[in-house]
Amino acid sequence: MKAIVAVDLNWGIGYKGNLLKSIPPDLKRFKELTINKVVVMGRETFESLPKKQPLKDRVNIVLSKSGLISDERVVVCSCLNQLFNELLKYNTDDVFVIGGESVYSQLLPYCTEAYITKIQNTYTADRHFINLDESESWELVYKSDLHTYDDVEFYYTKYVKQR
């Protein structure tokens, strides 16, 4: 299982149910990495998707305690045991955790890789990702050259969990 997320300099990921910054090249990369794969998200992340529609050409799994999502295009799991049973159907390398904060917190221990877009700015955030730079369990194995879009600078990075 892999995590994929965009963070600011404080590892913030969202504010009031929205991304901190929409960066089209990063969204394109997200799509390229997750297309024809499995994406796991929480209910709030699912509800924040454009038009509240599942992500196209991906298996969408929503982890929701209430289970009250009535969309036949998504698989709803109400607990981690149910999620892990569902994930047995798929290659673990094809599973991407896409948020939000509580789902990342619950599933990061099971992830072996994390694709982090590091936005070189700080924003007001009420949701955060665990700072992998401060974790002995994770090693930065890739950092791209600096990218710029509309005066927003960012790096693509990849972390690998140490065994």
C-alpha positions in Angstrom: 0.0 0.0 0.0 1.2 3.5 -0.8 0.2 7.0 0.4 0.0 10.0 -1.9 -0.5 13.5 -0.7 0.5 17.2 -1.2 1.8 19.0 1.9 2.9 22.5 2.7 6.1 23.3 4.7 4.2 22.5 7.9 2.9 19.2 6.5 -0.6 20.7 6.2 -2.9 19.0 3.8 -6.2 20.7 3.9 -8.4 23.4 5.3 -12.2 23.3 5.8 -12.6 20.2 3.5 -10.5 21.5 0.7 -6.9 21.1 -0.6 -4.6 23.8 0.5 -3.6 24.6 -3.1 -4.8 23.2 -6.4 -1.8 22.6 -8.6 -2.9 21.2 -12.0 0.5 19.5 -12.8 0.3 17.8 -9.4 -3.3 16.7 -10.0 -2.2 15.3 -13.4 0.7 13.4 -11.7 -1.8 12.1 -9.1 -4.0 10.8 -11.9 -1.1 9.2 -13.7 0.0 7.3 -10.6 -3.5 6.2 -9.5 -5.2 5.5 -12.8 -6.4 1.8 -13.0 -5.5 1.4 -9.4 -7.3 1.3 -6.1 -7.8 4.5 -4.1 -8.8 4.4 -0.4 -10.2 7.5 1.2 -12.4 8.7 4.0 -15.9 9.9 3.7 -15.0 13.6 3.9 -12.4 13.1 1.1 -15.0 11.3 -1.0 -17.5 14.1 -0.5 -14.8 16.7 -1.4 -14.2 15.2 -4.9 -15.4 17.2 -7.8 -19.2 16.8 -8.1 -18.9 14.2 -5.3 -18.2 11.7 -8.1 -15.8 8.7 -7.7 -12.5 9.0 -9.3 -12.8 7.7 -12.9 -11.0 4.5 -14.0 -10.1 3.6 -10.4 -11.6 1.3 -7.8 -12.8 3.8 -5.1 -13.0 2.5 -1.6 -14.4 4.7 1.1 -13.6 4.0 4.8 -16.6 5.4 6.7 -17.6 4.4 10.3 -21.3 5.2 9.5 -21.2 3.4 6.2 -23.9 5.8 5.0 -22.8 6.3 1.5 -25.2 5.2 -1.1 -23.2 5.2 -4.3 -23.0 1.8 -6.1 -19.8 3.0 -7.8 -17.8 2.9 -4.6 -17.0 0.2 -2.1 -17.8 1.3 1.4 -15.9 -0.3 4.4 -17.0 0.6 7.9 -13.9 -0.6 9.7 -10.2 -1.5 9.1 -10.9 -5.3 9.2 -13.5 -4.9 6.5 -11.1 -2.7 4.5 -8.3 -5.2 4.8 -10.6 -8.1 3.7 -11.6 -6.0 0.6 -8.0 -5.2 -0.2 -7.2 -8.9 -0.4 -8.8 -8.8 -3.9 -6.0 -6.5 -5.2 -2.3 -6.3 -5.6 -1.0 -4.3 -2.6 1.2 -2.3 -5.0 -1.9 -1.0 -6.7 -3.5 0.5 -3.5 -3.1 4.2 -2.9 -4.3 5.9 0.3 -5.5 9.4 -0.7 -6.8 10.9 2.5 -7.9 12.5 4.6 -6.0 13.0 7.8 -7.5 10.2 9.9 -7.3 7.7 7.1 -3.7 8.5 6.5 -3.1 8.2 10.3 -4.8 4.8 10.4 -3.2 3.4 7.2 0.3 4.9 7.1 1.6 2.0 9.4 0.6 -0.4 6.6 2.1 1.7 3.7 5.5 0.9 2.3 5.9 4.0 0.1 4.7 7.6 0.2 4.5 10.0 -2.7 4.7 13.5 -1.2 4.3 16.7 -3.2 6.1 19.3 -1.0 4.7 22.8 -1.7 7.2 25.4 -0.8 4.8 27.6 1.1 2.7 27.6 4.3 -1.1 27.9 4.3 -3.8 27.9 7.0 -4.4 24.2 7.6 -6.7 22.3 9.9 -5.6 18.9 8.6 -2.0 17.5 8.6 0.0 14.6 7.4 2.6 13.0 9.6 6.0 14.7 9.1 8.0 11.8 7.5 11.2 13.9 7.7 11.0 13.5 11.5 10.3 9.8 11.4 13.0 7.2 11.7 10.7 4.7 10.0 10.8 6.6 6.6 13.6 7.4 4.3 13.5 10.0 1.5 14.7 8.2 -1.6 13.8 10.7 -4.3 13.4 14.4 -4.7 12.7 16.0 -8.0 14.0 19.3 -9.4 12.0 22.3 -8.3 8.8 22.8 -10.2 6.8 26.0 -10.5 3.2 26.6 -11.4 1.6 30.1 -11.0 4.3 31.2 -8.7 3.9 28.1 -6.5 7.1 26.1 -6.1 7.0 22.4 -5.3 9.0 19.2 -5.3 7.9 15.6 -6.0 9.3 13.3 -3.4 9.2 9.6 -2.6 9.7 8.0 0.8 10.2 4.4 1.5 9.4 2.7 4.8 12.4 1.2 6.5 12.1 -2.4 7.7 
